[in-house]
Each structure stands twice: as C-alpha cells, then as structure tokens.
Amino acid sequence: MRVILQLLREFWLPLLLGVAWTAYNFLDRPFAKWTVREVVNVFGPTFFFMSWLVAQWYRVRKQQRVEDGLTEIQRDVRAIHAPLFPCGLFLSLKMEATDEDLASLFESAAGFRAFSPDKPLPPPPVGLPPGVSKGRVFHQSGYIEYADGAIARAGFFKQEQPGYNPFQREVSHTVSALTRGAIADAKGRNHPLLAVPSVEFEVTFPKADGGPSPNKSVRLINAPKTHEIGDVLALDSSVLVDHVFKLVADPVHQPMNWNLADLRGARLRLVLKFLFIEGVSNLPPDSWPLLHNFQLWLGPRADRVFSLDPPRLTSQRVRRDPNPIATGQAECVELLYEAAIDEGTYANCLLASA
C-alpha cells in the first residue's frame, strides 16, 4: 500500500499532464479520425517524458536533502576538530599616564627617564656603534631609533605571537619594560595602571536559514582566579599592559559546540568594566584605557587566534559606566567594543597560533 501511495504522489502530475496534452490533441482533430494507436502514441510519450522531468525534480530535491545532511555532519566533525570554545581573551590596554602614575610604576625600571638630548647615547647593544648618530637598533622584542644623536622613536613587538599589534611612537625620554617581580609588586599595591577589569563577552551567530527566529548567542565572562598580566611597557607617557583572561560560559548550560566557521557573519560585543577609587587606586579620564590588542585564543589548545588589527578597533567607546556598581569616591568606567565579522575580517584576522 505504501508503494502505491508513493507512486501516486510521484506520478499524479505526469499523468495529469499526459491526459491534458492528449485531450488537447483530441479536440484539435475530428473524433472519427482517432484510433487507439494514435491515442497511445500521443499519451505514452507525453506521460513518460513528463515522468522523466518530474523524476529529475524529485532526484534533485532528494540530493539537496542529502547534501544538507552531509553539511550538518561535516559541521559536527569540524566542531570536534576545530572547536570555537573554550577560549581565552588577550587584551593590550593602552593608557596615557600622568607623570605621577608613570613614575610610581616605572621609576626603578631600566630605561625610565634614561634618554634625553642632554644625555649621552647609551652604548651598544641599546645604543648605536661609536661614530654613528642615526639608525635603528633592534633587540629581541623591539627597537629604538636614533636621529642626530638622540632618541627619536621606539617600538615593541612580539614575533612569537601571531597578530600582535606593535606598540610604537615618537620618544624623548623613556623606553622601559617591567620585570615579573615589579609587575607582581605593583599589582599587590593595586596600582591603577594595572587595574583588572571585569569582562563580559558575547558572540552572536547569524541565522543559517535567514528565518525569523532570533539569532543564537553565547555569553562569556572571565573565570575567577585565571587572570594574568603579561608585559607592562612604557614609551614616554604611553603605557601598554597585556591582560590574559580565561573565559567561561554564563550561564554555564549554554550550548558550546560551535566551530571556527560559525564566526563568519557573527557579531562580537566586549564590555570591560573598571572600578577606580579616589585616593586609593584612581585614573583621571585622560588616562582611561583603550584597546590596543584584541585577540581570541580559540579551542582547548588555543591553536587558532582571532586577532583584530588597530583599524578594526577604532569603534570602541570609553565612558562612565551608565550602571555603576558604586558611587561617591568610586569611579566606574566602561569600555565597550562591538564588531561584525565579515568575510574580509574572517579571512584576514583568523590565524594559526605559533
């Protein structure tokens, strides 16, 4: 019975078209001139031709369903081999420090206030060879450029970290980096330039079918006790602080089986919230942090890095938190960044880790 019903579903249209074409030919000629053979010769080829066309339509439709099923299987396999989560967040926050904050953080570090036109050039490997007054000297993670016997420009970079945005500017007096011990000491003193923000990160994925259902999203926050401060660098009054966060789902029961390909067309929303306290650990508005590096370290082994370059970070906003958790002597600051991952961003910013 199921076979008969399936035949009826697949052949009712060819049968109808065959009868219609035969009737059209029948009405075009006198009834007396028709024979059974002629009726069969008109109906038979028409029916089988229409059956072939309809069969092709069913075949293509079935093939599309099979391809869609294979695409889903392939997506699941990719999710196993190239998962998006768990992930970490690497941020470099750039601040224009006051003289007081800069001195309290770097005064005992090498390179602080070590360069000026009235001081002699340092000897190699920091300075130029004797008799040379112009050139660029490279070291393991940066360079210093001299012109007319004085420092002119300097920069830091990380060749071992894919997608790291170099930190560079014109310099007159300071090229310095804190040691691990100095970072730990300053963090223990709650130095405002090393303030640790809370993190709210959301990825909104596009609808696969473009239907009316709402987009799916994943919300992540920084996991407790997993934050690390990396390098702390200074070029004159510009200070760069590297932060690393491990992100966890909030709430924890969100589906996390997304893969790298799902980032195409996704939207990113990052909110950093800082708490500064007057007289204890405070930064003036001119020193509020901005993003200089934004990297997602993807997968359990962080073997993929999604890194945004400076032109893609220009849309960030820093403001007083519209929903502060404290008032009075407390200053709540919010850094908000949103971006859409178009094809160009996906192709250029998704990198393999070193």
N, C-alpha and C positions, 0 to 999 in steps of 0.2 A: 504493500500500500504506500509506503514511504517513497518507493521508486516511482510509482505512478504520479504521486503528488509533485515530486521533483521534476518529472518530465513535463507535467502540466505547467509548472512555474517557469520552466525554461523555454517551452515551445509554444506557449499561447500566442506570443507576439508574431513569430514566423507563420503560424497557422492563420492568424487573422490577416496578416499582410498578403499571404498567398491567396486566400479566399477573395480579398478585396481586389487584387490585381486580376484574378480570373474573372470576377464579376464585371470589372471594367471592360475587359476584352469581350466578354459575352454580350454586353449591352451594345458594343460597337458594331456587332455583326448580327444579321438575322438569325433567329433561333434555329431555323431549318438547316443552316449550313454547318452547325456544330456537331461534332461526333465525340464519342467518349475519348478517343485517342487525342483529339485536339484539346479537350478539357485537361486530360492528364499531362499533355505536353506543355500547357501553359502553367498549370498549378504546380506540377512536380518541380521543375527547375526554379520557379519562384520560391517555393517553400524551402527547398534545400539551400538556395542562395541566402535567403533571409535567416535560415537556421545557422548558416556559417557565420554571418555577420553578428548575430546575437551571441553565438558561442564565443566569438572573439571578444565581445564586450564582457561576457562573464569571465573569460580567461584573464583579461587584463585586470578586471576588478579583483579576482582572486589573487593574482600576482601582487597587486598593490597591498592587499591584506597580509600576504606572506612577507613582503618587504618591510611593512610596518612592524610586523612581529619580529623580524630579524633585527631591525633597528633597535627595538626595545631590548632584545637580547644583547646586542652589541653595546648598548648604553650601560647595561648592567655589568658587562665584562669590563668596560672602561672604568666603571665606578670602582671595581675591585683593583684594577691595575694602576689607575691614575685618580685616586680619590681627592676630593677638594678638602675634606676635613679628616682629622684635626688640623688646625692651622695655628700659626703664630703670627704676631704682628711686630714688625721692626719699624720704629719711627725715629727720625732725627728731628729734634726740635731746635729751631734757631731763635736766639734771643739777642737783642741789643742791650747789653748790660750797662748799668751805671758804673762809674769809676769805683764807687764803694763796693758794689757787689763783685765786680771783676777782681779787685784787689783782695777781697776776703776769700775768694776761691782760688786764685792763681798766684798769690804773692810769693809762695815758696816753691813754685814750679819753675823748671828751666824754661827760659825763653820769655818770661814775663818782664816787660819793660827793658828787654835786652837789646833792642835795636833803636837807634835814633841817629840823625845826621851828625851829632856831635860825639858819637862813639865810634871807635874803630870797627872795621868789619871783623866778624869772628873768623878764626882760622878754619881751613877745611877740617872735617867734611861739611860743616854747616856753612862756611863762607866760601868765597872764590879763591883760587890759587893766587899766590903773590903776583902783583903786577897786573892783575885783571880787575877791572872795575864794572864790567857789565856782563850779565849772563844769568843762567838759571841752574840752580843746584838741586838735584833730585836726591831724596832719601827713600827709605823703604815705603813710607805711606804718604808722601807729599813732596812739595818742592818749595824753594824760596828763590825769588827772582830779584836780582840787583840791577840798579841802573845808576850810573855816575857815582859809583862808590857808596851807595846807600840802598837799603832795602826798598823795594817798590811794590812787590806783590808776593803773595804766598797762597798755598792751597794744600788741602788734604784729600786723599783718595784711598780707595780700598780695591786693589786689583783682585783680591781673593773673593770679593763679594759682588756677584753679578748685579748689575743695575744700580749700584750705589752712586748717588749723585755727588760729584766732587764739591767740596766746600772751599771756596776761594774768593779773594777780594784784594783790593789795594791795602797795603800795610805800612805802618810807620814805626811801630814800637814793639808789638807782641806777636810771637808765633809760639804757641805753647800747647801742651797736652798733659793732662793729669795722669799720674800713676794709679794703679789699682788701690794702693793704700790711701792715697789722697782722696780718691773717689769715695771710698768707704768712710773716711773720716768726715768728709763734707756731707755725705748722706746722713751720717749719725747726728750731725749738727742741724739737720733739716734746712740745709742751705736752699734758698728759694730758687736758684737756677737749676737745682736738681729735683724740684718738686715732681712727684709722681702723680700723674692724672689717673682718674678712673676712666675706663674705656667702655663705650657702647658701640658695637659694630654690627651693621645689618647688611645682608646681601639679599636683594630682591630679584628673583629669577623671572624671565619672561614666560608668558604662556606659550606652550608648544603649539597649540592649535589656534591661537589668537581669539579664543572664545570669550564669552562674557564673564567667566568665572574669575575670581580675584587672583592676582599673582601670588605665587608662593614665596616665602621669605624665611630666612634664618637669622636669628638674633644671637649675637655672641657678646660676652663680657670677659674682662681679664680675670683669669683664675687667681685665687688668693695665693700669696707667697711664691709666685712664679716670676715676678718682675725682676729684670736685671738692667743695670745701667752699664752700657759699654764704654765707648770712648767719650771723653769730655775734652773738647778742643776750643781754642781761642785764637782768633785773628783780630788783633786790636780789641775793639769792644764787642765784636760779634762772637757769640759763644754757641757751640753746637753740642748737644747732648743726645747720645744714642740710647734709646729705650727698646727693650725686648719684652714682649708680653706673650704668654700662652693664653689662648682664647678658648672658652668653653661655652656650650650652648646654654641659653637662658630663655625659656625653661629647658630643663635637661631632656625632655621627651621629644624634642623636635626631630623630624627626620633628617639624617645626616648623610644619606647615600648619594650625594651629588658628586659629579666629577668635573674635571677641568673644562670640558666642552660646554658645560652648563653656564660658564662665565660669559659666554657670548650673549650680548644683549642685556646682561644683568646690570643692576644699579647698586652702587656702594654708598653707604652712609656711615660716616665715622663721627662720633661725638667724644671729645675729650673734655673732662671737667676737672678744673684745678681749684684748690682751696688755699688762699693766701690769708695770713693773719698779720695784721698790723703790729709791728714791734717784735714779732717772733720770726716769721718767715713770709716776707712780702715782696712782691714785684710791682713797680709802677706800671701804668698802662703802656708806656713806650717800650717796656721790656717784656710784654706778654708774648708767649711763644707762638711761632708759626711752623708749619710743616716744611721741612727741607727734604726729607726722605719718607716715603710711604711704601712699605713692602709687606706683602703677604707671603709667609713661608708655608707652602701647601703640602698636605699629606703627612702621614706619620713619620716619614724620614726627611721631610722638608726638601724633597728633591726637585721641587718646582718653586719658582719665585715669581710673584706678580709684582712688578716694580714700576711705579709711576715716576716719570721724569718731571723736572720743575715746571715746564709749560702746562702740564696737566694738573698742577697743584694750585694754580692761580685763583681758583674759585673758592678757596677756603675763607672762612669768616671767623674772627675772634671778637668776642663781645662779653659783656657782663651776663652771667647766667640769668635768663628770664625766670627760672625757677630755682632760686638759690636754696641751699640746704641750711645756710646760716646767714645772719646779718650782723649789724653793728661793726665791730672791728674786723670781721671776716669779709674777704672779697672773693666771691665765687665767679670764676671765669670759664667760659665755654668756647672751645674751638670746634667748629662744625665744617665738615668737608663732605661733599656729595659729588658723585661722578657716574656717568654711564659708560659701560664698556662696549664701544662699537667695534666693528671688525678691525679697524686700524689699531685701536688700543690693544685689543686682544692679541693681534699678530705681533706687535712691537714690544709689548710690556710683559708677556709671559715668557720667562726664561728658565733654562735649566740651571740648577744650583751648581756651585763649583765642586 
